[in-house]
Amino acid sequence: MSFRENLVSKMEESKITNYRLSKDIHVHATTIRNWKEGVNPILEHIKRVADYFGTTIDEMTK
């Protein structure tokens, strides 16, 4: 799975919206949409997402 696939999966499992995730990790909602469309985030943002979902950077980027 890619970061995009993992992100979509985690968000669906947790029933988290783009807006909620964006507010919780302090990025713009458009940024979340871009990630879900396949744009790769910077490492700092991958870490924020991994921490938010209680996983590792490695697991998010597999």
PDB file of N, CA, C and O in Angstrom:
ATOM      1  N   MET A   1       0.840  -1.198   0.000  1.00  0.00           N
ATOM      2  CA  MET A   1       0.000   0.000   0.000  1.00  0.00           C
ATOM      3  C   MET A   1       0.878   1.252   0.000  1.00  0.00           C
ATOM      4  O   MET A   1       1.992   1.251   0.524  1.00  0.00           O
ATOM      5  N   SER A   2       0.364   2.285  -0.582  1.00  0.00           N
ATOM      6  CA  SER A   2       1.051   3.564  -0.606  1.00  0.00           C
ATOM      7  C   SER A   2       0.550   4.437   0.552  1.00  0.00           C
ATOM      8  O   SER A   2      -0.395   4.076   1.254  1.00  0.00           O
ATOM      9  N   PHE A   3       1.196   5.577   0.734  1.00  0.00           N
ATOM     10  CA  PHE A   3       0.730   6.510   1.757  1.00  0.00           C
ATOM     11  C   PHE A   3      -0.740   6.846   1.505  1.00  0.00           C
ATOM     12  O   PHE A   3      -1.553   6.841   2.429  1.00  0.00           O
ATOM     13  N   ARG A   4      -1.069   7.134   0.257  1.00  0.00           N
ATOM     14  CA  ARG A   4      -2.443   7.498  -0.104  1.00  0.00           C
ATOM     15  C   ARG A   4      -3.424   6.404   0.306  1.00  0.00           C
ATOM     16  O   ARG A   4      -4.446   6.687   0.930  1.00  0.00           O
ATOM     17  N   GLU A   5      -3.121   5.177  -0.038  1.00  0.00           N
ATOM     18  CA  GLU A   5      -4.011   4.064   0.294  1.00  0.00           C
ATOM     19  C   GLU A   5      -4.142   3.878   1.803  1.00  0.00           C
ATOM     20  O   GLU A   5      -5.235   3.638   2.316  1.00  0.00           O
ATOM     21  N   ASN A   6      -3.022   3.990   2.502  1.00  0.00           N
ATOM     22  CA  ASN A   6      -3.053   3.869   3.964  1.00  0.00           C
ATOM     23  C   ASN A   6      -3.858   4.996   4.595  1.00  0.00           C
ATOM     24  O   ASN A   6      -4.638   4.766   5.519  1.00  0.00           O
ATOM     25  N   LEU A   7      -3.668   6.205   4.102  1.00  0.00           N
ATOM     26  CA  LEU A   7      -4.406   7.351   4.633  1.00  0.00           C
ATOM     27  C   LEU A   7      -5.907   7.165   4.447  1.00  0.00           C
ATOM     28  O   LEU A   7      -6.683   7.331   5.389  1.00  0.00           O
ATOM     29  N   VAL A   8      -6.305   6.824   3.244  1.00  0.00           N
ATOM     30  CA  VAL A   8      -7.730   6.625   2.961  1.00  0.00           C
ATOM     31  C   VAL A   8      -8.289   5.526   3.860  1.00  0.00           C
ATOM     32  O   VAL A   8      -9.373   5.673   4.424  1.00  0.00           O
ATOM     33  N   SER A   9      -7.561   4.442   3.992  1.00  0.00           N
ATOM     34  CA  SER A   9      -8.007   3.323   4.819  1.00  0.00           C
ATOM     35  C   SER A   9      -8.164   3.734   6.284  1.00  0.00           C
ATOM     36  O   SER A   9      -9.188   3.455   6.908  1.00  0.00           O
ATOM     37  N   LYS A  10      -7.145   4.394   6.822  1.00  0.00           N
ATOM     38  CA  LYS A  10      -7.196   4.828   8.230  1.00  0.00           C
ATOM     39  C   LYS A  10      -8.344   5.803   8.464  1.00  0.00           C
ATOM     40  O   LYS A  10      -9.037   5.724   9.478  1.00  0.00           O
ATOM     41  N   MET A  11      -8.542   6.724   7.519  1.00  0.00           N
ATOM     42  CA  MET A  11      -9.610   7.700   7.678  1.00  0.00           C
ATOM     43  C   MET A  11     -10.980   7.031   7.628  1.00  0.00           C
ATOM     44  O   MET A  11     -11.875   7.384   8.395  1.00  0.00           O
ATOM     45  N   GLU A  12     -11.141   6.073   6.732  1.00  0.00           N
ATOM     46  CA  GLU A  12     -12.426   5.364   6.637  1.00  0.00           C
ATOM     47  C   GLU A  12     -12.686   4.539   7.889  1.00  0.00           C
ATOM     48  O   GLU A  12     -13.800   4.538   8.412  1.00  0.00           O
ATOM     49  N   GLU A  13     -11.664   3.839   8.372  1.00  0.00           N
ATOM     50  CA  GLU A  13     -11.805   3.024   9.583  1.00  0.00           C
ATOM     51  C   GLU A  13     -12.211   3.882  10.780  1.00  0.00           C
ATOM     52  O   GLU A  13     -13.041   3.483  11.598  1.00  0.00           O
ATOM     53  N   SER A  14     -11.608   5.069  10.864  1.00  0.00           N
ATOM     54  CA  SER A  14     -11.848   5.955  12.003  1.00  0.00           C
ATOM     55  C   SER A  14     -13.006   6.921  11.778  1.00  0.00           C
ATOM     56  O   SER A  14     -13.381   7.671  12.679  1.00  0.00           O
ATOM     57  N   LYS A  15     -13.570   6.899  10.572  1.00  0.00           N
ATOM     58  CA  LYS A  15     -14.661   7.811  10.211  1.00  0.00           C
ATOM     59  C   LYS A  15     -14.257   9.274  10.419  1.00  0.00           C
ATOM     60  O   LYS A  15     -15.014  10.081  10.958  1.00  0.00           O
ATOM     61  N   ILE A  16     -13.036   9.582   9.969  1.00  0.00           N
ATOM     62  CA  ILE A  16     -12.486  10.932  10.080  1.00  0.00           C
ATOM     63  C   ILE A  16     -12.650  11.647   8.742  1.00  0.00           C
ATOM     64  O   ILE A  16     -12.342  11.082   7.693  1.00  0.00           O
ATOM     65  N   THR A  17     -13.130  12.879   8.776  1.00  0.00           N
ATOM     66  CA  THR A  17     -13.270  13.670   7.547  1.00  0.00           C
ATOM     67  C   THR A  17     -11.962  14.401   7.238  1.00  0.00           C
ATOM     68  O   THR A  17     -11.094  14.551   8.098  1.00  0.00           O
ATOM     69  N   ASN A  18     -11.848  14.848   5.986  1.00  0.00           N
ATOM     70  CA  ASN A  18     -10.685  15.656   5.601  1.00  0.00           C
ATOM     71  C   ASN A  18     -10.571  16.872   6.525  1.00  0.00           C
ATOM     72  O   ASN A  18      -9.487  17.214   7.000  1.00  0.00           O
ATOM     73  N   TYR A  19     -11.711  17.511   6.766  1.00  0.00           N
ATOM     74  CA  TYR A  19     -11.720  18.718   7.601  1.00  0.00           C
ATOM     75  C   TYR A  19     -11.221  18.424   9.016  1.00  0.00           C
ATOM     76  O   TYR A  19     -10.382  19.155   9.542  1.00  0.00           O
ATOM     77  N   ARG A  20     -11.734  17.361   9.631  1.00  0.00           N
ATOM     78  CA  ARG A  20     -11.341  17.024  11.006  1.00  0.00           C
ATOM     79  C   ARG A  20      -9.848  16.707  11.086  1.00  0.00           C
ATOM     80  O   ARG A  20      -9.154  17.197  11.978  1.00  0.00           O
ATOM     81  N   LEU A  21      -9.356  15.891  10.159  1.00  0.00           N
ATOM     82  CA  LEU A  21      -7.930  15.559  10.163  1.00  0.00           C
ATOM     83  C   LEU A  21      -7.085  16.809   9.953  1.00  0.00           C
ATOM     84  O   LEU A  21      -6.072  17.002  10.625  1.00  0.00           O
ATOM     85  N   SER A  22      -7.502  17.649   9.023  1.00  0.00           N
ATOM     86  CA  SER A  22      -6.725  18.865   8.751  1.00  0.00           C
ATOM     87  C   SER A  22      -6.626  19.754   9.992  1.00  0.00           C
ATOM     88  O   SER A  22      -5.562  20.302  10.281  1.00  0.00           O
ATOM     89  N   LYS A  23      -7.727  19.895  10.720  1.00  0.00           N
ATOM     90  CA  LYS A  23      -7.704  20.706  11.938  1.00  0.00           C
ATOM     91  C   LYS A  23      -6.849  20.061  13.023  1.00  0.00           C
ATOM     92  O   LYS A  23      -6.115  20.750  13.733  1.00  0.00           O
ATOM     93  N   ASP A  24      -6.945  18.750  13.150  1.00  0.00           N
ATOM     94  CA  ASP A  24      -6.211  18.052  14.213  1.00  0.00           C
ATOM     95  C   ASP A  24      -4.699  18.009  13.986  1.00  0.00           C
ATOM     96  O   ASP A  24      -3.929  18.006  14.946  1.00  0.00           O
ATOM     97  N   ILE A  25      -4.268  17.977  12.710  1.00  0.00           N
ATOM     98  CA  ILE A  25      -2.812  17.918  12.465  1.00  0.00           C
ATOM     99  C   ILE A  25      -2.272  19.237  11.919  1.00  0.00           C
ATOM    100  O   ILE A  25      -1.098  19.332  11.562  1.00  0.00           O
ATOM    101  N   HIS A  26      -3.133  20.253  11.857  1.00  0.00           N
ATOM    102  CA  HIS A  26      -2.739  21.619  11.496  1.00  0.00           C
ATOM    103  C   HIS A  26      -2.206  21.749  10.069  1.00  0.00           C
ATOM    104  O   HIS A  26      -1.121  22.285   9.838  1.00  0.00           O
ATOM    105  N   VAL A  27      -2.993  21.247   9.123  1.00  0.00           N
ATOM    106  CA  VAL A  27      -2.728  21.490   7.701  1.00  0.00           C
ATOM    107  C   VAL A  27      -4.052  21.900   7.069  1.00  0.00           C
ATOM    108  O   VAL A  27      -5.110  21.727   7.674  1.00  0.00           O
ATOM    109  N   HIS A  28      -3.998  22.433   5.873  1.00  0.00           N
ATOM    110  CA  HIS A  28      -5.211  22.863   5.178  1.00  0.00           C
ATOM    111  C   HIS A  28      -5.977  21.635   4.673  1.00  0.00           C
ATOM    112  O   HIS A  28      -5.368  20.629   4.311  1.00  0.00           O
ATOM    113  N   ALA A  29      -7.296  21.719   4.651  1.00  0.00           N
ATOM    114  CA  ALA A  29      -8.121  20.603   4.181  1.00  0.00           C
ATOM    115  C   ALA A  29      -7.788  20.236   2.734  1.00  0.00           C
ATOM    116  O   ALA A  29      -7.882  19.069   2.352  1.00  0.00           O
ATOM    117  N   THR A  30      -7.402  21.221   1.933  1.00  0.00           N
ATOM    118  CA  THR A  30      -6.992  20.945   0.552  1.00  0.00           C
ATOM    119  C   THR A  30      -5.763  20.052   0.518  1.00  0.00           C
ATOM    120  O   THR A  30      -5.608  19.242  -0.396  1.00  0.00           O
ATOM    121  N   THR A  31      -4.900  20.192   1.496  1.00  0.00           N
ATOM    122  CA  THR A  31      -3.707  19.356   1.581  1.00  0.00           C
ATOM    123  C   THR A  31      -4.101  17.895   1.748  1.00  0.00           C
ATOM    124  O   THR A  31      -3.531  17.019   1.098  1.00  0.00           O
ATOM    125  N   ILE A  32      -5.063  17.629   2.609  1.00  0.00           N
ATOM    126  CA  ILE A  32      -5.538  16.260   2.810  1.00  0.00           C
ATOM    127  C   ILE A  32      -6.111  15.719   1.511  1.00  0.00           C
ATOM    128  O   ILE A  32      -5.821  14.586   1.127  1.00  0.00           O
ATOM    129  N   ARG A  33      -6.918  16.516   0.835  1.00  0.00           N
ATOM    130  CA  ARG A  33      -7.493  16.099  -0.445  1.00  0.00           C
ATOM    131  C   ARG A  33      -6.391  15.763  -1.451  1.00  0.00           C
ATOM    132  O   ARG A  33      -6.474  14.762  -2.163  1.00  0.00           O
ATOM    133  N   ASN A  34      -5.370  16.601  -1.502  1.00  0.00           N
ATOM    134  CA  ASN A  34      -4.250  16.353  -2.419  1.00  0.00           C
ATOM    135  C   ASN A  34      -3.563  15.030  -2.096  1.00  0.00           C
ATOM    136  O   ASN A  34      -3.226  14.273  -3.007  1.00  0.00           O
ATOM    137  N   TRP A  35      -3.352  14.745  -0.826  1.00  0.00           N
ATOM    138  CA  TRP A  35      -2.736  13.474  -0.435  1.00  0.00           C
ATOM    139  C   TRP A  35      -3.595  12.311  -0.883  1.00  0.00           C
ATOM    140  O   TRP A  35      -3.080  11.300  -1.361  1.00  0.00           O
ATOM    141  N   LYS A  36      -4.895  12.446  -0.731  1.00  0.00           N
ATOM    142  CA  LYS A  36      -5.814  11.368  -1.119  1.00  0.00           C
ATOM    143  C   LYS A  36      -5.855  11.191  -2.632  1.00  0.00           C
ATOM    144  O   LYS A  36      -6.262  10.139  -3.124  1.00  0.00           O
ATOM    145  N   GLU A  37      -5.438  12.208  -3.366  1.00  0.00           N
ATOM    146  CA  GLU A  37      -5.372  12.131  -4.822  1.00  0.00           C
ATOM    147  C   GLU A  37      -4.003  11.657  -5.307  1.00  0.00           C
ATOM    148  O   GLU A  37      -3.794  11.495  -6.509  1.00  0.00           O
ATOM    149  N   GLY A  38      -3.061  11.432  -4.370  1.00  0.00           N
ATOM    150  CA  GLY A  38      -1.774  10.870  -4.746  1.00  0.00           C
ATOM    151  C   GLY A  38      -0.561  11.758  -4.586  1.00  0.00           C
ATOM    152  O   GLY A  38       0.555  11.317  -4.859  1.00  0.00           O
ATOM    153  N   VAL A  39      -0.740  12.991  -4.155  1.00  0.00           N
ATOM    154  CA  VAL A  39       0.405  13.873  -3.914  1.00  0.00           C
ATOM    155  C   VAL A  39       1.088  13.420  -2.632  1.00  0.00           C
ATOM    156  O   VAL A  39       0.433  13.241  -1.605  1.00  0.00           O
ATOM    157  N   ASN A  40       2.402  13.234  -2.691  1.00  0.00           N
ATOM    158  CA  ASN A  40       3.130  12.761  -1.511  1.00  0.00           C
ATOM    159  C   ASN A  40       3.441  13.914  -0.560  1.00  0.00           C
ATOM    160  O   ASN A  40       3.926  14.962  -0.987  1.00  0.00           O
ATOM    161  N   PRO A  41       3.163  13.722   0.721  1.00  0.00           N
ATOM    162  CA  PRO A  41       3.433  14.770   1.718  1.00  0.00           C
ATOM    163  C   PRO A  41       4.904  14.799   2.113  1.00  0.00           C
ATOM    164  O   PRO A  41       5.656  13.865   1.837  1.00  0.00           O
ATOM    165  N   ILE A  42       5.297  15.888   2.765  1.00  0.00           N
ATOM    166  CA  ILE A  42       6.648  15.965   3.303  1.00  0.00           C
ATOM    167  C   ILE A  42       6.731  15.083   4.546  1.00  0.00           C
ATOM    168  O   ILE A  42       5.709  14.729   5.134  1.00  0.00           O
ATOM    169  N   LEU A  43       7.935  14.737   4.934  1.00  0.00           N
ATOM    170  CA  LEU A  43       8.161  13.816   6.043  1.00  0.00           C
ATOM    171  C   LEU A  43       7.500  14.295   7.335  1.00  0.00           C
ATOM    172  O   LEU A  43       6.933  13.487   8.070  1.00  0.00           O
ATOM    173  N   GLU A  44       7.566  15.574   7.616  1.00  0.00           N
ATOM    174  CA  GLU A  44       6.960  16.111   8.839  1.00  0.00           C
ATOM    175  C   GLU A  44       5.461  15.814   8.880  1.00  0.00           C
ATOM    176  O   GLU A  44       4.922  15.468   9.931  1.00  0.00           O
ATOM    177  N   HIS A  45       4.799  15.948   7.750  1.00  0.00           N
ATOM    178  CA  HIS A  45       3.369  15.685   7.698  1.00  0.00           C
ATOM    179  C   HIS A  45       3.064  14.195   7.804  1.00  0.00           C
ATOM    180  O   HIS A  45       2.071  13.805   8.418  1.00  0.00           O
ATOM    181  N   ILE A  46       3.914  13.362   7.208  1.00  0.00           N
ATOM    182  CA  ILE A  46       3.732  11.913   7.348  1.00  0.00           C
ATOM    183  C   ILE A  46       3.814  11.545   8.826  1.00  0.00           C
ATOM    184  O   ILE A  46       3.030  10.729   9.310  1.00  0.00           O
ATOM    185  N   LYS A  47       4.765  12.149   9.542  1.00  0.00           N
ATOM    186  CA  LYS A  47       4.910  11.871  10.975  1.00  0.00           C
ATOM    187  C   LYS A  47       3.668  12.301  11.742  1.00  0.00           C
ATOM    188  O   LYS A  47       3.204  11.575  12.622  1.00  0.00           O
ATOM    189  N   ARG A  48       3.129  13.462  11.423  1.00  0.00           N
ATOM    190  CA  ARG A  48       1.912  13.934  12.098  1.00  0.00           C
ATOM    191  C   ARG A  48       0.753  12.973  11.878  1.00  0.00           C
ATOM    192  O   ARG A  48       0.014  12.652  12.808  1.00  0.00           O
ATOM    193  N   VAL A  49       0.603  12.518  10.634  1.00  0.00           N
ATOM    194  CA  VAL A  49      -0.487  11.586  10.310  1.00  0.00           C
ATOM    195  C   VAL A  49      -0.278  10.262  11.042  1.00  0.00           C
ATOM    196  O   VAL A  49      -1.215   9.711  11.620  1.00  0.00           O
ATOM    197  N   ALA A  50       0.953   9.757  11.014  1.00  0.00           N
ATOM    198  CA  ALA A  50       1.253   8.490  11.698  1.00  0.00           C
ATOM    199  C   ALA A  50       0.960   8.612  13.193  1.00  0.00           C
ATOM    200  O   ALA A  50       0.333   7.727  13.775  1.00  0.00           O
ATOM    201  N   ASP A  51       1.404   9.685  13.808  1.00  0.00           N
ATOM    202  CA  ASP A  51       1.139   9.901  15.231  1.00  0.00           C
ATOM    203  C   ASP A  51      -0.358   9.990  15.500  1.00  0.00           C
ATOM    204  O   ASP A  51      -0.848   9.427  16.478  1.00  0.00           O
ATOM    205  N   TYR A  52      -1.070  10.679  14.656  1.00  0.00           N
ATOM    206  CA  TYR A  52      -2.508  10.853  14.814  1.00  0.00           C
ATOM    207  C   TYR A  52      -3.229   9.507  14.830  1.00  0.00           C
ATOM    208  O   TYR A  52      -4.139   9.287  15.629  1.00  0.00           O
ATOM    209  N   PHE A  53      -2.809   8.613  13.939  1.00  0.00           N
ATOM    210  CA  PHE A  53      -3.458   7.310  13.846  1.00  0.00           C
ATOM    211  C   PHE A  53      -2.769   6.237  14.687  1.00  0.00           C
ATOM    212  O   PHE A  53      -3.138   5.064  14.617  1.00  0.00           O
ATOM    213  N   GLY A  54      -1.768   6.631  15.482  1.00  0.00           N
ATOM    214  CA  GLY A  54      -1.114   5.692  16.388  1.00  0.00           C
ATOM    215  C   GLY A  54      -0.302   4.619  15.674  1.00  0.00           C
ATOM    216  O   GLY A  54      -0.268   3.465  16.102  1.00  0.00           O
ATOM    217  N   THR A  55       0.346   5.007  14.588  1.00  0.00           N
ATOM    218  CA  THR A  55       1.155   4.067  13.826  1.00  0.00           C
ATOM    219  C   THR A  55       2.525   4.694  13.550  1.00  0.00           C
ATOM    220  O   THR A  55       2.835   5.773  14.055  1.00  0.00           O
ATOM    221  N   THR A  56       3.325   4.018  12.756  1.00  0.00           N
ATOM    222  CA  THR A  56       4.672   4.519  12.449  1.00  0.00           C
ATOM    223  C   THR A  56       4.734   5.095  11.041  1.00  0.00           C
ATOM    224  O   THR A  56       3.855   4.850  10.215  1.00  0.00           O
ATOM    225  N   ILE A  57       5.771   5.852  10.785  1.00  0.00           N
ATOM    226  CA  ILE A  57       6.006   6.386   9.444  1.00  0.00           C
ATOM    227  C   ILE A  57       6.153   5.223   8.462  1.00  0.00           C
ATOM    228  O   ILE A  57       5.610   5.262   7.358  1.00  0.00           O
ATOM    229  N   ASP A  58       6.884   4.200   8.868  1.00  0.00           N
ATOM    230  CA  ASP A  58       7.082   3.031   7.993  1.00  0.00           C
ATOM    231  C   ASP A  58       5.754   2.388   7.614  1.00  0.00           C
ATOM    232  O   ASP A  58       5.540   2.038   6.453  1.00  0.00           O
ATOM    233  N   GLU A  59       4.872   2.232   8.579  1.00  0.00           N
ATOM    234  CA  GLU A  59       3.579   1.614   8.308  1.00  0.00           C
ATOM    235  C   GLU A  59       2.729   2.490   7.383  1.00  0.00           C
ATOM    236  O   GLU A  59       1.988   1.974   6.547  1.00  0.00           O
ATOM    237  N   MET A  60       2.836   3.795   7.534  1.00  0.00           N
ATOM    238  CA  MET A  60       2.043   4.697   6.693  1.00  0.00           C
ATOM    239  C   MET A  60       2.558   4.736   5.264  1.00  0.00           C
ATOM    240  O   MET A  60       1.794   5.038   4.347  1.00  0.00           O
ATOM    241  N   THR A  61       3.826   4.440   5.054  1.00  0.00           N
ATOM    242  CA  THR A  61       4.401   4.575   3.713  1.00  0.00           C
ATOM    243  C   THR A  61       4.658   3.255   3.012  1.00  0.00           C
ATOM    244  O   THR A  61       5.229   3.235   1.921  1.00  0.00           O
ATOM    245  N   LYS A  62       4.247   2.157   3.621  1.00  0.00           N
ATOM    246  CA  LYS A  62       4.429   0.844   2.984  1.00  0.00           C
ATOM    247  C   LYS A  62       3.565   0.725   1.772  1.00  0.00           C
ATOM    248  O   LYS A  62       3.580  -0.308   1.103  1.00  0.00           O
TER     249      LYS A  62
END
